[in-house]
């Protein structure tokens, strides 16, 4: 027979032990140590703030385009299929949602292409 009281009690015992471990240090101690480490790294490298690569925005824009081209039609297709299954309208909502999501993806890509990559 399963000892539910022992299992639940064991779970709470483990939970209490884990929360006690997390409460050993004060957040201010962690914040101070992080600030000290950042200051030591800045002193070692000679720069206060690490610089991003010059073409980082271009990579961000490329990632957004890729996600729009994949995510929007996939989401529209899944939503259209689910609505078709629920309402029994066979392929029509799937095709409509797919067409709308592809149009939205191209509109979003057009807006992204208007931004400067610098």
Phi and psi restraints in degrees (range 20) as a CNS / XPLOR table:
assign (resid 1 and name C) (resid 2 and name N)
       (resid 2 and name CA) (resid 2 and name C) 1.0 -80.5 20.0 2
assign (resid 2 and name N) (resid 2 and name CA)
       (resid 2 and name C) (resid 3 and name N) 1.0 129.3 20.0 2
assign (resid 2 and name C) (resid 3 and name N)
       (resid 3 and name CA) (resid 3 and name C) 1.0 -91.0 20.0 2
assign (resid 3 and name N) (resid 3 and name CA)
       (resid 3 and name C) (resid 4 and name N) 1.0 89.6 20.0 2
assign (resid 3 and name C) (resid 4 and name N)
       (resid 4 and name CA) (resid 4 and name C) 1.0 -67.2 20.0 2
assign (resid 4 and name N) (resid 4 and name CA)
       (resid 4 and name C) (resid 5 and name N) 1.0 -40.4 20.0 2
assign (resid 4 and name C) (resid 5 and name N)
       (resid 5 and name CA) (resid 5 and name C) 1.0 -63.2 20.0 2
assign (resid 5 and name N) (resid 5 and name CA)
       (resid 5 and name C) (resid 6 and name N) 1.0 -40.4 20.0 2
assign (resid 5 and name C) (resid 6 and name N)
       (resid 6 and name CA) (resid 6 and name C) 1.0 -67.3 20.0 2
assign (resid 6 and name N) (resid 6 and name CA)
       (resid 6 and name C) (resid 7 and name N) 1.0 -38.0 20.0 2
assign (resid 6 and name C) (resid 7 and name N)
       (resid 7 and name CA) (resid 7 and name C) 1.0 -66.8 20.0 2
assign (resid 7 and name N) (resid 7 and name CA)
       (resid 7 and name C) (resid 8 and name N) 1.0 -47.2 20.0 2
assign (resid 7 and name C) (resid 8 and name N)
       (resid 8 and name CA) (resid 8 and name C) 1.0 -64.4 20.0 2
assign (resid 8 and name N) (resid 8 and name CA)
       (resid 8 and name C) (resid 9 and name N) 1.0 -42.9 20.0 2
assign (resid 8 and name C) (resid 9 and name N)
       (resid 9 and name CA) (resid 9 and name C) 1.0 -62.3 20.0 2
assign (resid 9 and name N) (resid 9 and name CA)
       (resid 9 and name C) (resid 10 and name N) 1.0 -39.5 20.0 2
assign (resid 9 and name C) (resid 10 and name N)
       (resid 10 and name CA) (resid 10 and name C) 1.0 -65.0 20.0 2
assign (resid 10 and name N) (resid 10 and name CA)
       (resid 10 and name C) (resid 11 and name N) 1.0 -38.8 20.0 2
assign (resid 10 and name C) (resid 11 and name N)
       (resid 11 and name CA) (resid 11 and name C) 1.0 -62.7 20.0 2
assign (resid 11 and name N) (resid 11 and name CA)
       (resid 11 and name C) (resid 12 and name N) 1.0 -45.5 20.0 2
assign (resid 11 and name C) (resid 12 and name N)
       (resid 12 and name CA) (resid 12 and name C) 1.0 -68.1 20.0 2
assign (resid 12 and name N) (resid 12 and name CA)
       (resid 12 and name C) (resid 13 and name N) 1.0 -31.7 20.0 2
assign (resid 12 and name C) (resid 13 and name N)
       (resid 13 and name CA) (resid 13 and name C) 1.0 -64.2 20.0 2
assign (resid 13 and name N) (resid 13 and name CA)
       (resid 13 and name C) (resid 14 and name N) 1.0 -44.3 20.0 2
assign (resid 13 and name C) (resid 14 and name N)
       (resid 14 and name CA) (resid 14 and name C) 1.0 -65.6 20.0 2
assign (resid 14 and name N) (resid 14 and name CA)
       (resid 14 and name C) (resid 15 and name N) 1.0 -42.3 20.0 2
assign (resid 14 and name C) (resid 15 and name N)
       (resid 15 and name CA) (resid 15 and name C) 1.0 -59.8 20.0 2
assign (resid 15 and name N) (resid 15 and name CA)
       (resid 15 and name C) (resid 16 and name N) 1.0 -45.3 20.0 2
assign (resid 15 and name C) (resid 16 and name N)
       (resid 16 and name CA) (resid 16 and name C) 1.0 -63.2 20.0 2
assign (resid 16 and name N) (resid 16 and name CA)
       (resid 16 and name C) (resid 17 and name N) 1.0 -38.8 20.0 2
assign (resid 16 and name C) (resid 17 and name N)
       (resid 17 and name CA) (resid 17 and name C) 1.0 -65.6 20.0 2
assign (resid 17 and name N) (resid 17 and name CA)
       (resid 17 and name C) (resid 18 and name N) 1.0 -41.3 20.0 2
assign (resid 17 and name C) (resid 18 and name N)
       (resid 18 and name CA) (resid 18 and name C) 1.0 -68.0 20.0 2
assign (resid 18 and name N) (resid 18 and name CA)
       (resid 18 and name C) (resid 19 and name N) 1.0 -41.2 20.0 2
assign (resid 18 and name C) (resid 19 and name N)
       (resid 19 and name CA) (resid 19 and name C) 1.0 -68.6 20.0 2
assign (resid 19 and name N) (resid 19 and name CA)
       (resid 19 and name C) (resid 20 and name N) 1.0 -30.5 20.0 2
assign (resid 19 and name C) (resid 20 and name N)
       (resid 20 and name CA) (resid 20 and name C) 1.0 -67.2 20.0 2
assign (resid 20 and name N) (resid 20 and name CA)
       (resid 20 and name C) (resid 21 and name N) 1.0 -36.5 20.0 2
assign (resid 20 and name C) (resid 21 and name N)
       (resid 21 and name CA) (resid 21 and name C) 1.0 -64.9 20.0 2
assign (resid 21 and name N) (resid 21 and name CA)
       (resid 21 and name C) (resid 22 and name N) 1.0 -38.3 20.0 2
assign (resid 21 and name C) (resid 22 and name N)
       (resid 22 and name CA) (resid 22 and name C) 1.0 -74.9 20.0 2
assign (resid 22 and name N) (resid 22 and name CA)
       (resid 22 and name C) (resid 23 and name N) 1.0 -20.2 20.0 2
assign (resid 22 and name C) (resid 23 and name N)
       (resid 23 and name CA) (resid 23 and name C) 1.0 -93.8 20.0 2
assign (resid 23 and name N) (resid 23 and name CA)
       (resid 23 and name C) (resid 24 and name N) 1.0 3.9 20.0 2
assign (resid 23 and name C) (resid 24 and name N)
       (resid 24 and name CA) (resid 24 and name C) 1.0 -65.0 20.0 2
assign (resid 24 and name N) (resid 24 and name CA)
       (resid 24 and name C) (resid 25 and name N) 1.0 -38.5 20.0 2
assign (resid 24 and name C) (resid 25 and name N)
       (resid 25 and name CA) (resid 25 and name C) 1.0 -108.8 20.0 2
assign (resid 25 and name N) (resid 25 and name CA)
       (resid 25 and name C) (resid 26 and name N) 1.0 144.0 20.0 2
assign (resid 25 and name C) (resid 26 and name N)
       (resid 26 and name CA) (resid 26 and name C) 1.0 -80.6 20.0 2
assign (resid 26 and name N) (resid 26 and name CA)
       (resid 26 and name C) (resid 27 and name N) 1.0 148.0 20.0 2
assign (resid 26 and name C) (resid 27 and name N)
       (resid 27 and name CA) (resid 27 and name C) 1.0 -59.2 20.0 2
assign (resid 27 and name N) (resid 27 and name CA)
       (resid 27 and name C) (resid 28 and name N) 1.0 -31.4 20.0 2
assign (resid 27 and name C) (resid 28 and name N)
       (resid 28 and name CA) (resid 28 and name C) 1.0 -65.4 20.0 2
assign (resid 28 and name N) (resid 28 and name CA)
       (resid 28 and name C) (resid 29 and name N) 1.0 -32.9 20.0 2
assign (resid 28 and name C) (resid 29 and name N)
       (resid 29 and name CA) (resid 29 and name C) 1.0 -64.1 20.0 2
assign (resid 29 and name N) (resid 29 and name CA)
       (resid 29 and name C) (resid 30 and name N) 1.0 -43.9 20.0 2
assign (resid 29 and name C) (resid 30 and name N)
       (resid 30 and name CA) (resid 30 and name C) 1.0 -65.4 20.0 2
assign (resid 30 and name N) (resid 30 and name CA)
       (resid 30 and name C) (resid 31 and name N) 1.0 -43.7 20.0 2
assign (resid 30 and name C) (resid 31 and name N)
       (resid 31 and name CA) (resid 31 and name C) 1.0 -60.7 20.0 2
assign (resid 31 and name N) (resid 31 and name CA)
       (resid 31 and name C) (resid 32 and name N) 1.0 -40.4 20.0 2
assign (resid 31 and name C) (resid 32 and name N)
       (resid 32 and name CA) (resid 32 and name C) 1.0 -65.6 20.0 2
assign (resid 32 and name N) (resid 32 and name CA)
       (resid 32 and name C) (resid 33 and name N) 1.0 -43.1 20.0 2
assign (resid 32 and name C) (resid 33 and name N)
       (resid 33 and name CA) (resid 33 and name C) 1.0 -65.6 20.0 2
assign (resid 33 and name N) (resid 33 and name CA)
       (resid 33 and name C) (resid 34 and name N) 1.0 -38.2 20.0 2
assign (resid 33 and name C) (resid 34 and name N)
       (resid 34 and name CA) (resid 34 and name C) 1.0 -64.8 20.0 2
assign (resid 34 and name N) (resid 34 and name CA)
       (resid 34 and name C) (resid 35 and name N) 1.0 -43.8 20.0 2
assign (resid 34 and name C) (resid 35 and name N)
       (resid 35 and name CA) (resid 35 and name C) 1.0 -63.2 20.0 2
assign (resid 35 and name N) (resid 35 and name CA)
       (resid 35 and name C) (resid 36 and name N) 1.0 -39.8 20.0 2
assign (resid 35 and name C) (resid 36 and name N)
       (resid 36 and name CA) (resid 36 and name C) 1.0 -64.6 20.0 2
assign (resid 36 and name N) (resid 36 and name CA)
       (resid 36 and name C) (resid 37 and name N) 1.0 -41.1 20.0 2
assign (resid 36 and name C) (resid 37 and name N)
       (resid 37 and name CA) (resid 37 and name C) 1.0 -66.3 20.0 2
assign (resid 37 and name N) (resid 37 and name CA)
       (resid 37 and name C) (resid 38 and name N) 1.0 -40.7 20.0 2
assign (resid 37 and name C) (resid 38 and name N)
       (resid 38 and name CA) (resid 38 and name C) 1.0 -64.8 20.0 2
assign (resid 38 and name N) (resid 38 and name CA)
       (resid 38 and name C) (resid 39 and name N) 1.0 -39.8 20.0 2
assign (resid 38 and name C) (resid 39 and name N)
       (resid 39 and name CA) (resid 39 and name C) 1.0 -66.2 20.0 2
assign (resid 39 and name N) (resid 39 and name CA)
       (resid 39 and name C) (resid 40 and name N) 1.0 -40.5 20.0 2
assign (resid 39 and name C) (resid 40 and name N)
       (resid 40 and name CA) (resid 40 and name C) 1.0 -65.4 20.0 2
assign (resid 40 and name N) (resid 40 and name CA)
       (resid 40 and name C) (resid 41 and name N) 1.0 -40.1 20.0 2
assign (resid 40 and name C) (resid 41 and name N)
       (resid 41 and name CA) (resid 41 and name C) 1.0 -66.7 20.0 2
assign (resid 41 and name N) (resid 41 and name CA)
       (resid 41 and name C) (resid 42 and name N) 1.0 -40.4 20.0 2
assign (resid 41 and name C) (resid 42 and name N)
       (resid 42 and name CA) (resid 42 and name C) 1.0 -64.5 20.0 2
assign (resid 42 and name N) (resid 42 and name CA)
       (resid 42 and name C) (resid 43 and name N) 1.0 -39.2 20.0 2
assign (resid 42 and name C) (resid 43 and name N)
       (resid 43 and name CA) (resid 43 and name C) 1.0 -68.3 20.0 2
assign (resid 43 and name N) (resid 43 and name CA)
       (resid 43 and name C) (resid 44 and name N) 1.0 -35.8 20.0 2
assign (resid 43 and name C) (resid 44 and name N)
       (resid 44 and name CA) (resid 44 and name C) 1.0 -70.5 20.0 2
assign (resid 44 and name N) (resid 44 and name CA)
       (resid 44 and name C) (resid 45 and name N) 1.0 -43.0 20.0 2
assign (resid 44 and name C) (resid 45 and name N)
       (resid 45 and name CA) (resid 45 and name C) 1.0 -90.0 20.0 2
assign (resid 45 and name N) (resid 45 and name CA)
       (resid 45 and name C) (resid 46 and name N) 1.0 -18.3 20.0 2
assign (resid 45 and name C) (resid 46 and name N)
       (resid 46 and name CA) (resid 46 and name C) 1.0 83.9 20.0 2
assign (resid 46 and name N) (resid 46 and name CA)
       (resid 46 and name C) (resid 47 and name N) 1.0 12.1 20.0 2
assign (resid 46 and name C) (resid 47 and name N)
       (resid 47 and name CA) (resid 47 and name C) 1.0 -133.0 20.0 2
assign (resid 47 and name N) (resid 47 and name CA)
       (resid 47 and name C) (resid 48 and name N) 1.0 141.6 20.0 2
assign (resid 47 and name C) (resid 48 and name N)
       (resid 48 and name CA) (resid 48 and name C) 1.0 -78.9 20.0 2
assign (resid 48 and name N) (resid 48 and name CA)
       (resid 48 and name C) (resid 49 and name N) 1.0 -38.0 20.0 2
assign (resid 48 and name C) (resid 49 and name N)
       (resid 49 and name CA) (resid 49 and name C) 1.0 -125.2 20.0 2
assign (resid 49 and name N) (resid 49 and name CA)
       (resid 49 and name C) (resid 50 and name N) 1.0 126.8 20.0 2
assign (resid 49 and name C) (resid 50 and name N)
       (resid 50 and name CA) (resid 50 and name C) 1.0 -65.7 20.0 2
assign (resid 50 and name N) (resid 50 and name CA)
       (resid 50 and name C) (resid 51 and name N) 1.0 138.5 20.0 2
assign (resid 50 and name C) (resid 51 and name N)
       (resid 51 and name CA) (resid 51 and name C) 1.0 -94.7 20.0 2
assign (resid 51 and name N) (resid 51 and name CA)
       (resid 51 and name C) (resid 52 and name N) 1.0 141.4 20.0 2
assign (resid 51 and name C) (resid 52 and name N)
       (resid 52 and name CA) (resid 52 and name C) 1.0 -81.5 20.0 2
assign (resid 52 and name N) (resid 52 and name CA)
       (resid 52 and name C) (resid 53 and name N) 1.0 155.7 20.0 2
assign (resid 52 and name C) (resid 53 and name N)
       (resid 53 and name CA) (resid 53 and name C) 1.0 -60.2 20.0 2
assign (resid 53 and name N) (resid 53 and name CA)
       (resid 53 and name C) (resid 54 and name N) 1.0 154.6 20.0 2
assign (resid 53 and name C) (resid 54 and name N)
       (resid 54 and name CA) (resid 54 and name C) 1.0 -64.3 20.0 2
assign (resid 54 and name N) (resid 54 and name CA)
       (resid 54 and name C) (resid 55 and name N) 1.0 -30.7 20.0 2
assign (resid 54 and name C) (resid 55 and name N)
       (resid 55 and name CA) (resid 55 and name C) 1.0 -99.9 20.0 2
assign (resid 55 and name N) (resid 55 and name CA)
       (resid 55 and name C) (resid 56 and name N) 1.0 24.3 20.0 2
assign (resid 55 and name C) (resid 56 and name N)
       (resid 56 and name CA) (resid 56 and name C) 1.0 -64.1 20.0 2
assign (resid 56 and name N) (resid 56 and name CA)
       (resid 56 and name C) (resid 57 and name N) 1.0 -37.0 20.0 2
assign (resid 56 and name C) (resid 57 and name N)
       (resid 57 and name CA) (resid 57 and name C) 1.0 -67.4 20.0 2
assign (resid 57 and name N) (resid 57 and name CA)
       (resid 57 and name C) (resid 58 and name N) 1.0 -34.7 20.0 2
assign (resid 57 and name C) (resid 58 and name N)
       (resid 58 and name CA) (resid 58 and name C) 1.0 -62.6 20.0 2
assign (resid 58 and name N) (resid 58 and name CA)
       (resid 58 and name C) (resid 59 and name N) 1.0 -40.0 20.0 2
assign (resid 58 and name C) (resid 59 and name N)
       (resid 59 and name CA) (resid 59 and name C) 1.0 -65.6 20.0 2
assign (resid 59 and name N) (resid 59 and name CA)
       (resid 59 and name C) (resid 60 and name N) 1.0 -39.3 20.0 2
assign (resid 59 and name C) (resid 60 and name N)
       (resid 60 and name CA) (resid 60 and name C) 1.0 -62.5 20.0 2
assign (resid 60 and name N) (resid 60 and name CA)
       (resid 60 and name C) (resid 61 and name N) 1.0 -43.8 20.0 2
assign (resid 60 and name C) (resid 61 and name N)
       (resid 61 and name CA) (resid 61 and name C) 1.0 -64.7 20.0 2
assign (resid 61 and name N) (resid 61 and name CA)
       (resid 61 and name C) (resid 62 and name N) 1.0 -40.9 20.0 2
assign (resid 61 and name C) (resid 62 and name N)
       (resid 62 and name CA) (resid 62 and name C) 1.0 -62.5 20.0 2
assign (resid 62 and name N) (resid 62 and name CA)
       (resid 62 and name C) (resid 63 and name N) 1.0 -39.5 20.0 2
assign (resid 62 and name C) (resid 63 and name N)
       (resid 63 and name CA) (resid 63 and name C) 1.0 -66.4 20.0 2
assign (resid 63 and name N) (resid 63 and name CA)
       (resid 63 and name C) (resid 64 and name N) 1.0 -39.0 20.0 2
assign (resid 63 and name C) (resid 64 and name N)
       (resid 64 and name CA) (resid 64 and name C) 1.0 -64.1 20.0 2
assign (resid 64 and name N) (resid 64 and name CA)
       (resid 64 and name C) (resid 65 and name N) 1.0 -41.9 20.0 2
assign (resid 64 and name C) (resid 65 and name N)
       (resid 65 and name CA) (resid 65 and name C) 1.0 -61.9 20.0 2
assign (resid 65 and name N) (resid 65 and name CA)
       (resid 65 and name C) (resid 66 and name N) 1.0 -46.3 20.0 2
assign (resid 65 and name C) (resid 66 and name N)
       (resid 66 and name CA) (resid 66 and name C) 1.0 -60.6 20.0 2
assign (resid 66 and name N) (resid 66 and name CA)
       (resid 66 and name C) (resid 67 and name N) 1.0 -45.0 20.0 2
assign (resid 66 and name C) (resid 67 and name N)
       (resid 67 and name CA) (resid 67 and name C) 1.0 -66.4 20.0 2
assign (resid 67 and name N) (resid 67 and name CA)
       (resid 67 and name C) (resid 68 and name N) 1.0 -36.4 20.0 2
assign (resid 67 and name C) (resid 68 and name N)
       (resid 68 and name CA) (resid 68 and name C) 1.0 -67.1 20.0 2
assign (resid 68 and name N) (resid 68 and name CA)
       (resid 68 and name C) (resid 69 and name N) 1.0 -41.7 20.0 2
assign (resid 68 and name C) (resid 69 and name N)
       (resid 69 and name CA) (resid 69 and name C) 1.0 -67.7 20.0 2
assign (resid 69 and name N) (resid 69 and name CA)
       (resid 69 and name C) (resid 70 and name N) 1.0 -29.6 20.0 2
assign (resid 69 and name C) (resid 70 and name N)
       (resid 70 and name CA) (resid 70 and name C) 1.0 -92.6 20.0 2
assign (resid 70 and name N) (resid 70 and name CA)
       (resid 70 and name C) (resid 71 and name N) 1.0 -47.7 20.0 2
assign (resid 70 and name C) (resid 71 and name N)
       (resid 71 and name CA) (resid 71 and name C) 1.0 -72.0 20.0 2
assign (resid 71 and name N) (resid 71 and name CA)
       (resid 71 and name C) (resid 72 and name N) 1.0 -44.0 20.0 2
assign (resid 71 and name C) (resid 72 and name N)
       (resid 72 and name CA) (resid 72 and name C) 1.0 -65.1 20.0 2
assign (resid 72 and name N) (resid 72 and name CA)
       (resid 72 and name C) (resid 73 and name N) 1.0 -50.4 20.0 2
assign (resid 72 and name C) (resid 73 and name N)
       (resid 73 and name CA) (resid 73 and name C) 1.0 -64.2 20.0 2
assign (resid 73 and name N) (resid 73 and name CA)
       (resid 73 and name C) (resid 74 and name N) 1.0 -34.9 20.0 2
assign (resid 73 and name C) (resid 74 and name N)
       (resid 74 and name CA) (resid 74 and name C) 1.0 -64.7 20.0 2
assign (resid 74 and name N) (resid 74 and name CA)
       (resid 74 and name C) (resid 75 and name N) 1.0 -46.0 20.0 2
assign (resid 74 and name C) (resid 75 and name N)
       (resid 75 and name CA) (resid 75 and name C) 1.0 -63.8 20.0 2
assign (resid 75 and name N) (resid 75 and name CA)
       (resid 75 and name C) (resid 76 and name N) 1.0 -42.3 20.0 2
assign (resid 75 and name C) (resid 76 and name N)
       (resid 76 and name CA) (resid 76 and name C) 1.0 -63.7 20.0 2
assign (resid 76 and name N) (resid 76 and name CA)
       (resid 76 and name C) (resid 77 and name N) 1.0 -39.4 20.0 2
assign (resid 76 and name C) (resid 77 and name N)
       (resid 77 and name CA) (resid 77 and name C) 1.0 -66.3 20.0 2
assign (resid 77 and name N) (resid 77 and name CA)
       (resid 77 and name C) (resid 78 and name N) 1.0 -42.6 20.0 2
assign (resid 77 and name C) (resid 78 and name N)
       (resid 78 and name CA) (resid 78 and name C) 1.0 -66.0 20.0 2
assign (resid 78 and name N) (resid 78 and name CA)
       (resid 78 and name C) (resid 79 and name N) 1.0 -43.9 20.0 2
assign (resid 78 and name C) (resid 79 and name N)
       (resid 79 and name CA) (resid 79 and name C) 1.0 -64.6 20.0 2
assign (resid 79 and name N) (resid 79 and name CA)
       (resid 79 and name C) (resid 80 and name N) 1.0 -42.6 20.0 2
assign (resid 79 and name C) (resid 80 and name N)
       (resid 80 and name CA) (resid 80 and name C) 1.0 -63.3 20.0 2
assign (resid 80 and name N) (resid 80 and name CA)
       (resid 80 and name C) (resid 81 and name N) 1.0 -42.3 20.0 2
assign (resid 80 and name C) (resid 81 and name N)
       (resid 81 and name CA) (resid 81 and name C) 1.0 -63.4 20.0 2
assign (resid 81 and name N) (resid 81 and name CA)
       (resid 81 and name C) (resid 82 and name N) 1.0 -42.4 20.0 2
assign (resid 81 and name C) (resid 82 and name N)
       (resid 82 and name CA) (resid 82 and name C) 1.0 -65.1 20.0 2
assign (resid 82 and name N) (resid 82 and name CA)
       (resid 82 and name C) (resid 83 and name N) 1.0 -42.9 20.0 2
assign (resid 82 and name C) (resid 83 and name N)
       (resid 83 and name CA) (resid 83 and name C) 1.0 -65.9 20.0 2
assign (resid 83 and name N) (resid 83 and name CA)
       (resid 83 and name C) (resid 84 and name N) 1.0 -39.3 20.0 2
assign (resid 83 and name C) (resid 84 and name N)
       (resid 84 and name CA) (resid 84 and name C) 1.0 -62.3 20.0 2
assign (resid 84 and name N) (resid 84 and name CA)
       (resid 84 and name C) (resid 85 and name N) 1.0 -42.4 20.0 2
assign (resid 84 and name C) (resid 85 and name N)
       (resid 85 and name CA) (resid 85 and name C) 1.0 -65.6 20.0 2
assign (resid 85 and name N) (resid 85 and name CA)
       (resid 85 and name C) (resid 86 and name N) 1.0 -38.8 20.0 2
assign (resid 85 and name C) (resid 86 and name N)
       (resid 86 and name CA) (resid 86 and name C) 1.0 -73.2 20.0 2
assign (resid 86 and name N) (resid 86 and name CA)
       (resid 86 and name C) (resid 87 and name N) 1.0 -42.5 20.0 2
assign (resid 86 and name C) (resid 87 and name N)
       (resid 87 and name CA) (resid 87 and name C) 1.0 -94.7 20.0 2
assign (resid 87 and name N) (resid 87 and name CA)
       (resid 87 and name C) (resid 88 and name N) 1.0 -12.5 20.0 2
assign (resid 87 and name C) (resid 88 and name N)
       (resid 88 and name CA) (resid 88 and name C) 1.0 72.7 20.0 2
assign (resid 88 and name N) (resid 88 and name CA)
       (resid 88 and name C) (resid 89 and name N) 1.0 34.6 20.0 2
assign (resid 88 and name C) (resid 89 and name N)
       (resid 89 and name CA) (resid 89 and name C) 1.0 -103.5 20.0 2
assign (resid 89 and name N) (resid 89 and name CA)
       (resid 89 and name C) (resid 90 and name N) 1.0 27.7 20.0 2
assign (resid 89 and name C) (resid 90 and name N)
       (resid 90 and name CA) (resid 90 and name C) 1.0 35.8 20.0 2
assign (resid 90 and name N) (resid 90 and name CA)
       (resid 90 and name C) (resid 91 and name N) 1.0 -117.4 20.0 2
assign (resid 90 and name C) (resid 91 and name N)
       (resid 91 and name CA) (resid 91 and name C) 1.0 -90.3 20.0 2
assign (resid 91 and name N) (resid 91 and name CA)
       (resid 91 and name C) (resid 92 and name N) 1.0 -2.6 20.0 2
assign (resid 91 and name C) (resid 92 and name N)
       (resid 92 and name CA) (resid 92 and name C) 1.0 -71.1 20.0 2
assign (resid 92 and name N) (resid 92 and name CA)
       (resid 92 and name C) (resid 93 and name N) 1.0 -44.4 20.0 2
assign (resid 92 and name C) (resid 93 and name N)
       (resid 93 and name CA) (resid 93 and name C) 1.0 -70.0 20.0 2
assign (resid 93 and name N) (resid 93 and name CA)
       (resid 93 and name C) (resid 94 and name N) 1.0 -33.5 20.0 2
assign (resid 93 and name C) (resid 94 and name N)
       (resid 94 and name CA) (resid 94 and name C) 1.0 -61.6 20.0 2
assign (resid 94 and name N) (resid 94 and name CA)
       (resid 94 and name C) (resid 95 and name N) 1.0 -48.3 20.0 2
assign (resid 94 and name C) (resid 95 and name N)
       (resid 95 and name CA) (resid 95 and name C) 1.0 -65.7 20.0 2
assign (resid 95 and name N) (resid 95 and name CA)
       (resid 95 and name C) (resid 96 and name N) 1.0 -39.7 20.0 2
assign (resid 95 and name C) (resid 96 and name N)
       (resid 96 and name CA) (resid 96 and name C) 1.0 -65.6 20.0 2
assign (resid 96 and name N) (resid 96 and name CA)
       (resid 96 and name C) (resid 97 and name N) 1.0 -48.3 20.0 2
assign (resid 96 and name C) (resid 97 and name N)
       (resid 97 and name CA) (resid 97 and name C) 1.0 -65.8 20.0 2
assign (resid 97 and name N) (resid 97 and name CA)
       (resid 97 and name C) (resid 98 and name N) 1.0 -35.4 20.0 2
assign (resid 97 and name C) (resid 98 and name N)
       (resid 98 and name CA) (resid 98 and name C) 1.0 -66.0 20.0 2
assign (resid 98 and name N) (resid 98 and name CA)
       (resid 98 and name C) (resid 99 and name N) 1.0 -43.7 20.0 2
assign (resid 98 and name C) (resid 99 and name N)
       (resid 99 and name CA) (resid 99 and name C) 1.0 -65.0 20.0 2
assign (resid 99 and name N) (resid 99 and name CA)
       (resid 99 and name C) (resid 100 and name N) 1.0 -42.2 20.0 2
assign (resid 99 and name C) (resid 100 and name N)
       (resid 100 and name CA) (resid 100 and name C) 1.0 -65.7 20.0 2
assign (resid 100 and name N) (resid 100 and name CA)
       (resid 100 and name C) (resid 101 and name N) 1.0 -39.5 20.0 2
assign (resid 100 and name C) (resid 101 and name N)
       (resid 101 and name CA) (resid 101 and name C) 1.0 -71.2 20.0 2
assign (resid 101 and name N) (resid 101 and name CA)
       (resid 101 and name C) (resid 102 and name N) 1.0 -34.4 20.0 2
assign (resid 101 and name C) (resid 102 and name N)
       (resid 102 and name CA) (resid 102 and name C) 1.0 -67.0 20.0 2
assign (resid 102 and name N) (resid 102 and name CA)
       (resid 102 and name C) (resid 103 and name N) 1.0 -41.5 20.0 2
assign (resid 102 and name C) (resid 103 and name N)
       (resid 103 and name CA) (resid 103 and name C) 1.0 -62.8 20.0 2
assign (resid 103 and name N) (resid 103 and name CA)
       (resid 103 and name C) (resid 104 and name N) 1.0 -41.0 20.0 2
assign (resid 103 and name C) (resid 104 and name N)
       (resid 104 and name CA) (resid 104 and name C) 1.0 -66.0 20.0 2
assign (resid 104 and name N) (resid 104 and name CA)
       (resid 104 and name C) (resid 105 and name N) 1.0 -37.1 20.0 2
assign (resid 104 and name C) (resid 105 and name N)
       (resid 105 and name CA) (resid 105 and name C) 1.0 -64.5 20.0 2
assign (resid 105 and name N) (resid 105 and name CA)
       (resid 105 and name C) (resid 106 and name N) 1.0 -44.7 20.0 2
assign (resid 105 and name C) (resid 106 and name N)
       (resid 106 and name CA) (resid 106 and name C) 1.0 -67.4 20.0 2
assign (resid 106 and name N) (resid 106 and name CA)
       (resid 106 and name C) (resid 107 and name N) 1.0 -35.4 20.0 2
assign (resid 106 and name C) (resid 107 and name N)
       (resid 107 and name CA) (resid 107 and name C) 1.0 -64.6 20.0 2
assign (resid 107 and name N) (resid 107 and name CA)
       (resid 107 and name C) (resid 108 and name N) 1.0 -42.2 20.0 2
assign (resid 107 and name C) (resid 108 and name N)
       (resid 108 and name CA) (resid 108 and name C) 1.0 -64.8 20.0 2
assign (resid 108 and name N) (resid 108 and name CA)
       (resid 108 and name C) (resid 109 and name N) 1.0 -40.3 20.0 2
assign (resid 108 and name C) (resid 109 and name N)
       (resid 109 and name CA) (resid 109 and name C) 1.0 -66.3 20.0 2
assign (resid 109 and name N) (resid 109 and name CA)
       (resid 109 and name C) (resid 110 and name N) 1.0 -37.0 20.0 2
assign (resid 109 and name C) (resid 110 and name N)
       (resid 110 and name CA) (resid 110 and name C) 1.0 -62.4 20.0 2
assign (resid 110 and name N) (resid 110 and name CA)
       (resid 110 and name C) (resid 111 and name N) 1.0 -43.3 20.0 2
assign (resid 110 and name C) (resid 111 and name N)
       (resid 111 and name CA) (resid 111 and name C) 1.0 -65.2 20.0 2
assign (resid 111 and name N) (resid 111 and name CA)
       (resid 111 and name C) (resid 112 and name N) 1.0 -38.1 20.0 2
assign (resid 111 and name C) (resid 112 and name N)
       (resid 112 and name CA) (resid 112 and name C) 1.0 -65.6 20.0 2
assign (resid 112 and name N) (resid 112 and name CA)
       (resid 112 and name C) (resid 113 and name N) 1.0 -37.7 20.0 2
assign (resid 112 and name C) (resid 113 and name N)
       (resid 113 and name CA) (resid 113 and name C) 1.0 -69.4 20.0 2
assign (resid 113 and name N) (resid 113 and name CA)
       (resid 113 and name C) (resid 114 and name N) 1.0 -18.1 20.0 2
assign (resid 113 and name C) (resid 114 and name N)
       (resid 114 and name CA) (resid 114 and name C) 1.0 -77.8 20.0 2
assign (resid 114 and name N) (resid 114 and name CA)
       (resid 114 and name C) (resid 115 and name N) 1.0 -18.6 20.0 2
assign (resid 114 and name C) (resid 115 and name N)
       (resid 115 and name CA) (resid 115 and name C) 1.0 -77.2 20.0 2
assign (resid 115 and name N) (resid 115 and name CA)
       (resid 115 and name C) (resid 116 and name N) 1.0 149.6 20.0 2
assign (resid 115 and name C) (resid 116 and name N)
       (resid 116 and name CA) (resid 116 and name C) 1.0 -85.6 20.0 2
assign (resid 116 and name N) (resid 116 and name CA)
       (resid 116 and name C) (resid 117 and name N) 1.0 138.5 20.0 2
assign (resid 116 and name C) (resid 117 and name N)
       (resid 117 and name CA) (resid 117 and name C) 1.0 -80.9 20.0 2
assign (resid 117 and name N) (resid 117 and name CA)
       (resid 117 and name C) (resid 118 and name N) 1.0 -36.9 20.0 2
